[in-house]
Amino acid sequence: MARAATTSDVFNAIAEPQRREILALLRAGERSVTELAQELGMTQPGASKHLRVLREVGLVRDRKAGKQRLYGLDASGLRPVHEWTGGFEQFWNESFDRLGSYVQDLKQTRERSSS
C-alpha cells in the first residue's frame, strides 16, 4: 500500500516535530517566516518548506501585510486528528476513573492505619 503524500495528509504533516513547534508558536498569533525561523533556530528556507506543507494540508493560512507574508494557525484543519483521538476518550476516562478509585482506597487505608 502506497504511503500518503506528506502534503495531502494532516497526520503525516504533523508527524514532523518542527511543524508541530510551528503550529504551537502560531497559537499565539500570526508571525512572519523570519520570526518563526529565528524562534526555532532554523533557516528561513527550512521554515518556508515546513510552512508550505502546513498550508497545503490546511493547518496554516497566510496573508500579505506590506512587504511581509504573515502566517496564522487554521486549527480547523486539525479536525481529523481530533476526531481520531476522540475515539480513545472512553479508554482514558475509564483509566482515570480506576486511578481515582485506587487513590481513594489508598487514602482510606492510610487513615484507618493512622487512627
LINQUIQUI-V668238 format. One record per residue. N is the residue number from 1. RES is the residue in one letter. PSI is psi in degrees with one decimal (none if undefined). OMEGA is omega in whole degrees, -180 to 180 (none if undefined). D_FIRST is the distance of its C-alpha to the first C-alpha in Angstrom with 1 decimal. Layout:
n=N res=RES psi=PSI omega=OMEGA d_first=D_FIRST
n=N res=RES psi=PSI omega=OMEGA d_first=D_FIRST
//
This chain:
n=1 res=M psi=130.4 omega=-178 d_first=0.0
n=2 res=A psi=142.8 omega=178 d_first=3.8
n=3 res=R psi=140.0 omega=179 d_first=6.4
n=4 res=A psi=142.4 omega=178 d_first=9.2
n=5 res=A psi=141.0 omega=-179 d_first=12.2
n=6 res=T psi=-36.1 omega=-174 d_first=15.0
n=7 res=T psi=-8.1 omega=-179 d_first=17.4
n=8 res=S psi=-2.8 omega=-175 d_first=15.9
n=9 res=D psi=121.2 omega=-177 d_first=15.1
n=10 res=V psi=-34.0 omega=179 d_first=18.2
n=11 res=F psi=-43.6 omega=178 d_first=16.7
n=12 res=N psi=-38.6 omega=-178 d_first=15.4
n=13 res=A psi=-42.7 omega=-177 d_first=18.8
n=14 res=I psi=-1.9 omega=176 d_first=20.9
n=15 res=A psi=-21.7 omega=-179 d_first=19.2
n=16 res=E psi=121.0 omega=-174 d_first=21.4
n=17 res=P psi=-39.3 omega=-178 d_first=24.9
n=18 res=Q psi=-30.1 omega=176 d_first=27.0
n=19 res=R psi=-37.8 omega=176 d_first=25.4
n=20 res=R psi=-37.3 omega=177 d_first=26.3
n=21 res=E psi=-39.6 omega=178 d_first=29.8
n=22 res=I psi=-46.3 omega=179 d_first=30.2
n=23 res=L psi=-40.5 omega=180 d_first=29.4
n=24 res=A psi=-41.5 omega=179 d_first=32.0
n=25 res=L psi=-36.4 omega=-178 d_first=34.6
n=26 res=L psi=-11.8 omega=175 d_first=34.1
n=27 res=R psi=-29.8 omega=-178 d_first=35.0
n=28 res=A psi=-11.5 omega=179 d_first=38.5
n=29 res=G psi=177.7 omega=-176 d_first=38.6
n=30 res=E psi=148.4 omega=177 d_first=37.9
n=31 res=R psi=155.0 omega=176 d_first=37.9
n=32 res=S psi=164.4 omega=178 d_first=37.8
n=33 res=V psi=-33.8 omega=179 d_first=35.3
n=34 res=T psi=-45.0 omega=179 d_first=38.3
n=35 res=E psi=-44.0 omega=-180 d_first=39.0
n=36 res=L psi=-44.2 omega=-179 d_first=35.4
n=37 res=A psi=-42.8 omega=-180 d_first=35.2
n=38 res=Q psi=-44.6 omega=-178 d_first=38.6
n=39 res=E psi=-30.3 omega=-178 d_first=37.8
n=40 res=L psi=-2.2 omega=179 d_first=34.6
n=41 res=G psi=37.9 omega=178 d_first=36.1
n=42 res=M psi=170.0 omega=178 d_first=33.6
n=43 res=T psi=157.2 omega=178 d_first=34.3
n=44 res=Q psi=-41.9 omega=176 d_first=34.5
n=45 res=P psi=-34.9 omega=178 d_first=31.8
n=46 res=G psi=-44.1 omega=179 d_first=29.5
n=47 res=A psi=-40.3 omega=179 d_first=30.4
n=48 res=S psi=-40.2 omega=179 d_first=30.0
n=49 res=K psi=-44.8 omega=179 d_first=26.4
n=50 res=H psi=-40.9 omega=179 d_first=25.5
n=51 res=L psi=-36.6 omega=179 d_first=27.5
n=52 res=R psi=-45.4 omega=179 d_first=25.7
n=53 res=V psi=-45.6 omega=-179 d_first=22.3
n=54 res=L psi=-35.9 omega=178 d_first=24.0
n=55 res=R psi=-40.2 omega=-178 d_first=25.8
n=56 res=E psi=-27.3 omega=178 d_first=22.7
n=57 res=V psi=3.1 omega=174 d_first=21.1
n=58 res=G psi=22.8 omega=179 d_first=24.5
n=59 res=L psi=-16.5 omega=-177 d_first=25.8
n=60 res=V psi=138.7 omega=173 d_first=28.6
n=61 res=R psi=157.4 omega=179 d_first=31.1
n=62 res=D psi=156.7 omega=177 d_first=33.6
n=63 res=R psi=152.0 omega=-179 d_first=37.1
n=64 res=K psi=133.6 omega=177 d_first=39.7
n=65 res=A psi=91.9 omega=-175 d_first=42.8
n=66 res=G psi=-126.0 omega=180 d_first=45.4
n=67 res=K psi=-7.4 omega=-177 d_first=44.0
n=68 res=Q psi=158.7 omega=170 d_first=41.3
n=69 res=R psi=123.9 omega=-179 d_first=37.9
n=70 res=L psi=141.6 omega=-179 d_first=37.4
n=71 res=Y psi=138.5 omega=179 d_first=34.2
n=72 res=G psi=158.5 omega=-180 d_first=34.0
n=73 res=L psi=138.1 omega=171 d_first=31.7
n=74 res=D psi=84.3 omega=-172 d_first=30.1
n=75 res=A psi=-16.8 omega=179 d_first=29.3
n=76 res=S psi=-23.3 omega=178 d_first=28.3
n=77 res=G psi=-15.3 omega=179 d_first=24.9
n=78 res=L psi=0.1 omega=-178 d_first=24.5
n=79 res=R psi=-44.7 omega=179 d_first=24.7
n=80 res=P psi=-35.3 omega=179 d_first=21.0
n=81 res=V psi=-44.2 omega=179 d_first=21.4
n=82 res=H psi=-43.9 omega=-179 d_first=24.8
n=83 res=E psi=-39.6 omega=-180 d_first=23.6
n=84 res=W psi=-46.7 omega=-179 d_first=20.9
n=85 res=T psi=-27.9 omega=178 d_first=23.4
n=86 res=G psi=-25.3 omega=178 d_first=26.0
n=87 res=G psi=-15.2 omega=-180 d_first=24.4
n=88 res=F psi=0.3 omega=-176 d_first=25.6
n=89 res=E psi=-43.1 omega=-179 d_first=29.2
n=90 res=Q psi=-40.0 omega=179 d_first=30.6
n=91 res=F psi=-48.5 omega=-178 d_first=29.6
n=92 res=W psi=-40.0 omega=179 d_first=31.3
n=93 res=N psi=-43.1 omega=178 d_first=34.3
n=94 res=E psi=-39.2 omega=179 d_first=34.9
n=95 res=S psi=-42.2 omega=179 d_first=34.6
n=96 res=F psi=-35.9 omega=177 d_first=37.1
n=97 res=D psi=-44.6 omega=179 d_first=39.4
n=98 res=R psi=-40.2 omega=178 d_first=39.5
n=99 res=L psi=-42.2 omega=178 d_first=40.2
n=100 res=G psi=-42.5 omega=178 d_first=42.9
n=101 res=S psi=-41.3 omega=180 d_first=44.5
n=102 res=Y psi=-44.2 omega=-180 d_first=44.5
n=103 res=V psi=-41.3 omega=178 d_first=46.2
n=104 res=Q psi=-45.1 omega=178 d_first=48.8
n=105 res=D psi=-42.6 omega=180 d_first=49.6
n=106 res=L psi=-43.2 omega=179 d_first=49.9
n=107 res=K psi=-45.8 omega=-179 d_first=52.3
n=108 res=Q psi=-39.0 omega=178 d_first=54.4
n=109 res=T psi=-42.9 omega=179 d_first=54.6
n=110 res=R psi=-39.8 omega=180 d_first=55.8
n=111 res=E psi=-40.9 omega=180 d_first=58.3
n=112 res=R psi=-40.4 omega=-178 d_first=59.8
n=113 res=S psi=-22.4 omega=179 d_first=60.2
n=114 res=S psi=-16.3 omega=-180 d_first=61.9
n=115 res=S psi=none omega=none d_first=64.4
//
